């Protein structure tokens, strides 16, 4: 998919380039697709050309909980439930 934006050229300069803006918009779009569960994390990682832990950092910065954290939370809740069911 190609998305085109019409933006004034004077918004960009050496400190804020069109290319840097394009990459940032692409990253935000890919992260939003992860949030919407339209892309898997490994697909997002490949599309962005970044490592796993860099993706995790960017997901957290965008308010998206990475799979590892979800599993850790579920594991913690399960362990808590098992402990609560054990006879004392």
Secondary structure, 3 states (H helix, E strand, C coil): CCCCCCCCHHHCCCCCCHHHHHHHHHHHHHHHHHHCCCCCHHHHHHHHCCCHHHHHHHHHHCCCCCHHHHHHHHHHHHHHHHHHHCCC
